[in-house]
C-alpha cells in the first residue's frame, strides 16, 4: 500500500468520525410530549425516614 493512499484513507476515516459526532441529529424518535402520572401517591403515615 502506498503512503499517499494510506494517508488518504486515514484522513477519510477520521473525517467521517468527526462528521458523525458533530453533524446533525439523524434520530427518528416519535414525539411523545408530557405523560400523565399513573402511579400511586405516597401515604404520609408510612414514613421510613426517622
N, CA, C and O atoms as CSV, one atom per row, in Angstrom:
chain,resi,resn,atom,element,x,y,z
A,1,UNK,N,N,0.852,-1.169,0.000
A,1,UNK,CA,C,0.000,0.000,0.000
A,1,UNK,C,C,0.899,1.234,0.000
A,1,UNK,O,O,1.852,1.317,0.775
A,2,UNK,N,N,0.595,2.169,-0.855
A,2,UNK,CA,C,1.409,3.374,-0.950
A,2,UNK,C,C,1.080,4.341,0.185
A,2,UNK,O,O,-0.014,4.330,0.751
A,3,UNK,N,N,2.041,5.153,0.485
A,3,UNK,CA,C,1.899,6.108,1.590
A,3,UNK,C,C,0.782,7.129,1.333
A,3,UNK,O,O,0.007,7.390,2.253
A,4,UNK,N,N,0.655,7.717,0.147
A,4,UNK,CA,C,-0.453,8.666,-0.063
A,4,UNK,C,C,-1.837,8.014,0.073
A,4,UNK,O,O,-2.771,8.634,0.581
A,5,UNK,N,N,-1.961,6.776,-0.379
A,5,UNK,CA,C,-3.258,6.096,-0.268
A,5,UNK,C,C,-3.587,5.810,1.197
A,5,UNK,O,O,-4.735,5.967,1.613
A,6,UNK,N,N,-2.603,5.398,1.973
A,6,UNK,CA,C,-2.821,5.123,3.392
A,6,UNK,C,C,-3.181,6.411,4.136
A,6,UNK,O,O,-4.059,6.417,4.999
A,7,UNK,N,N,-2.485,7.506,3.787
A,7,UNK,CA,C,-2.784,8.796,4.402
A,7,UNK,C,C,-4.206,9.240,4.059
A,7,UNK,O,O,-4.920,9.724,4.938
A,8,UNK,N,N,-4.629,9.089,2.815
A,8,UNK,CA,C,-5.957,9.492,2.365
A,8,UNK,C,C,-7.041,8.679,3.075
A,8,UNK,O,O,-8.071,9.234,3.459
A,9,UNK,N,N,-6.826,7.371,3.254
A,9,UNK,CA,C,-7.798,6.526,3.952
A,9,UNK,C,C,-7.881,6.870,5.433
A,9,UNK,O,O,-8.964,6.849,6.018
A,10,UNK,N,N,-6.739,7.188,6.042
A,10,UNK,CA,C,-6.723,7.556,7.459
A,10,UNK,C,C,-7.459,8.876,7.684
A,10,UNK,O,O,-8.252,9.000,8.617
A,11,UNK,N,N,-7.195,9.853,6.830
A,11,UNK,CA,C,-7.881,11.143,6.945
A,11,UNK,C,C,-9.376,10.964,6.702
A,11,UNK,O,O,-10.190,11.586,7.385
A,12,UNK,N,N,-9.744,10.134,5.750
A,12,UNK,CA,C,-11.153,9.874,5.495
A,12,UNK,C,C,-11.841,9.209,6.670
A,12,UNK,O,O,-12.986,9.528,6.989
A,13,UNK,N,N,-11.142,8.281,7.317
A,13,UNK,CA,C,-11.701,7.594,8.481
A,13,UNK,C,C,-12.001,8.587,9.601
A,13,UNK,O,O,-13.088,8.562,10.179
A,14,UNK,N,N,-11.036,9.466,9.909
A,14,UNK,CA,C,-11.231,10.425,10.992
A,14,UNK,C,C,-12.233,11.512,10.618
A,14,UNK,O,O,-12.979,11.970,11.483
A,15,UNK,N,N,-12.272,11.934,9.366
A,15,UNK,CA,C,-13.247,12.961,8.991
A,15,UNK,C,C,-14.669,12.405,9.037
A,15,UNK,O,O,-15.601,13.134,9.377
A,16,UNK,N,N,-14.850,11.130,8.703
A,16,UNK,CA,C,-16.173,10.512,8.843
A,16,UNK,C,C,-16.604,10.461,10.307
A,16,UNK,O,O,-17.764,10.719,10.629
A,17,UNK,N,N,-15.663,10.127,11.189
A,17,UNK,CA,C,-15.983,10.059,12.618
A,17,UNK,C,C,-16.338,11.436,13.164
A,17,UNK,O,O,-17.292,11.573,13.930
A,18,UNK,N,N,-15.578,12.454,12.776
A,18,UNK,CA,C,-15.849,13.809,13.250
A,18,UNK,C,C,-17.195,14.305,12.729
A,18,UNK,O,O,-17.933,14.971,13.455
A,19,UNK,N,N,-17.516,13.990,11.488
A,19,UNK,CA,C,-18.806,14.438,10.954
A,19,UNK,C,C,-19.972,13.717,11.621
A,19,UNK,O,O,-21.052,14.295,11.736
A,20,UNK,N,N,-19.790,12.472,12.066
A,20,UNK,CA,C,-20.858,11.770,12.797
A,20,UNK,C,C,-21.057,12.368,14.185
A,20,UNK,O,O,-22.187,12.492,14.657
A,21,UNK,N,N,-19.951,12.740,14.843
A,21,UNK,CA,C,-20.055,13.275,16.204
A,21,UNK,C,C,-20.650,14.683,16.195
A,21,UNK,O,O,-21.525,14.993,17.003
A,22,UNK,N,N,-20.184,15.528,15.291
A,22,UNK,CA,C,-20.591,16.930,15.298
A,22,UNK,C,C,-21.631,17.265,14.232
A,22,UNK,O,O,-21.960,18.438,14.053
A,23,UNK,N,N,-22.147,16.285,13.532
A,23,UNK,CA,C,-23.134,16.537,12.488
A,23,UNK,C,C,-24.535,16.685,13.045
A,23,UNK,O,O,-24.742,16.640,14.258
A,24,UNK,N,N,-25.485,16.860,12.159
A,24,UNK,CA,C,-26.882,17.000,12.571
A,24,UNK,C,C,-27.422,15.674,13.098
A,24,UNK,O,O,-26.936,14.604,12.731
A,25,UNK,N,N,-28.425,15.756,13.957
A,25,UNK,CA,C,-29.049,14.550,14.508
A,25,UNK,C,C,-29.803,13.804,13.410
A,25,UNK,O,O,-30.475,14.411,12.576
A,26,UNK,N,N,-29.679,12.491,13.425
A,26,UNK,CA,C,-30.448,11.683,12.494
A,26,UNK,C,C,-31.368,10.722,13.248
A,26,UNK,O,O,-31.747,9.665,12.743
A,27,UNK,N,N,-31.716,11.129,14.483
A,27,UNK,CA,C,-32.617,10.314,15.292
A,27,UNK,C,C,-34.033,10.448,14.753
A,27,UNK,O,O,-34.437,11.516,14.294
A,28,UNK,N,N,-34.771,9.369,14.811
A,28,UNK,CA,C,-36.136,9.379,14.298
A,28,UNK,C,C,-37.092,8.890,15.398
A,28,UNK,O,O,-37.831,7.924,15.211
A,29,UNK,N,N,-37.059,9.577,16.544
A,29,UNK,CA,C,-37.906,9.204,17.662
A,29,UNK,C,C,-39.274,9.862,17.524
A,29,UNK,O,O,-39.357,10.992,17.042
A,30,UNK,N,N,-40.346,9.192,17.930
A,30,UNK,CA,C,-41.661,9.845,17.884
A,30,UNK,C,C,-41.773,10.897,18.989
A,30,UNK,O,O,-41.202,10.737,20.067
A,31,UNK,N,N,-42.497,11.953,18.717
A,31,UNK,CA,C,-42.697,12.976,19.746
A,31,UNK,C,C,-43.767,12.484,20.714
A,31,UNK,O,O,-44.885,12.176,20.300
A,32,UNK,N,N,-43.433,12.409,21.990
A,32,UNK,CA,C,-44.349,11.841,22.968
A,32,UNK,C,C,-45.042,12.905,23.797
A,32,UNK,O,O,-46.200,12.725,24.175
A,33,UNK,N,N,-44.379,13.994,24.088
A,33,UNK,CA,C,-44.990,15.024,24.920
A,33,UNK,C,C,-44.968,14.631,26.391
A,33,UNK,O,O,-44.271,13.694,26.782
A,34,UNK,N,N,-45.724,15.343,27.193
A,34,UNK,CA,C,-45.778,15.094,28.635
A,34,UNK,C,C,-46.734,13.940,28.899
A,34,UNK,O,O,-47.858,13.922,28.395
A,35,UNK,N,N,-46.277,12.979,29.693
A,35,UNK,CA,C,-47.095,11.824,30.030
A,35,UNK,C,C,-47.708,12.025,31.420
A,35,UNK,O,O,-47.007,12.461,32.333
A,36,UNK,N,N,-48.984,11.723,31.603
A,36,UNK,CA,C,-49.617,11.887,32.923
A,36,UNK,C,C,-49.095,10.841,33.912
A,36,UNK,O,O,-48.725,9.732,33.526
A,37,UNK,N,N,-49.073,11.213,35.179
A,37,UNK,CA,C,-48.638,10.302,36.229
A,37,UNK,C,C,-49.747,9.299,36.496
A,37,UNK,O,O,-50.892,9.687,36.726
A,38,UNK,N,N,-49.418,8.009,36.467
A,38,UNK,CA,C,-50.443,6.981,36.677
A,38,UNK,C,C,-50.091,6.047,37.825
A,38,UNK,O,O,-50.601,4.929,37.892
A,39,UNK,N,N,-49.215,6.497,38.740
A,39,UNK,CA,C,-48.808,5.654,39.857
A,39,UNK,C,C,-49.594,5.965,41.117
A,39,UNK,O,O,-50.528,6.767,41.091
A,40,UNK,N,N,-49.220,5.336,42.211
A,40,UNK,CA,C,-49.875,5.556,43.491
A,40,UNK,C,C,-49.205,6.717,44.218
A,40,UNK,O,O,-47.988,6.887,44.152
A,41,UNK,N,N,-50.010,7.507,44.908
A,41,UNK,CA,C,-49.497,8.611,45.701
A,41,UNK,C,C,-48.971,8.042,47.015
A,41,UNK,O,O,-49.578,7.136,47.586
A,42,UNK,N,N,-47.848,8.569,47.496
A,42,UNK,CA,C,-47.249,8.091,48.738
A,42,UNK,C,C,-48.160,8.383,49.925
A,42,UNK,O,O,-48.761,9.455,50.006
A,43,UNK,N,N,-48.258,7.428,50.843
A,43,UNK,CA,C,-49.067,7.579,52.047
A,43,UNK,C,C,-48.199,8.237,53.115
A,43,UNK,O,O,-47.118,7.734,53.422
A,44,UNK,N,N,-48.654,9.359,53.690
A,44,UNK,CA,C,-47.832,10.122,54.624
A,44,UNK,C,C,-47.675,9.435,55.975
A,44,UNK,O,O,-46.731,9.754,56.697
A,45,UNK,N,N,-48.551,8.509,56.352
A,45,UNK,CA,C,-48.428,7.886,57.668
A,45,UNK,C,C,-47.389,6.768,57.676
A,45,UNK,O,O,-47.042,6.277,58.750
A,46,UNK,N,N,-46.891,6.357,56.542
A,46,UNK,CA,C,-45.859,5.326,56.474
A,46,UNK,C,C,-44.539,5.929,56.027
A,46,UNK,O,O,-44.029,5.614,54.952
A,47,UNK,N,N,-43.992,6.801,56.865
A,47,UNK,CA,C,-42.704,7.429,56.539
A,47,UNK,C,C,-41.582,6.525,57.013
A,47,UNK,O,O,-41.634,5.994,58.123
A,48,UNK,N,N,-40.579,6.349,56.187
A,48,UNK,CA,C,-39.474,5.464,56.528
A,48,UNK,C,C,-38.263,6.215,57.043
A,48,UNK,O,O,-37.376,5.593,57.628
A,49,UNK,N,N,-38.183,7.521,56.853
A,49,UNK,CA,C,-37.044,8.261,57.390
A,49,UNK,C,C,-37.355,8.694,58.815
A,49,UNK,O,O,-38.448,9.185,59.096
A,50,UNK,N,N,-36.427,8.518,59.681
A,50,UNK,CA,C,-36.641,8.834,61.113
A,50,UNK,C,C,-35.650,9.821,61.587
A,50,UNK,O,O,-35.673,10.205,62.757
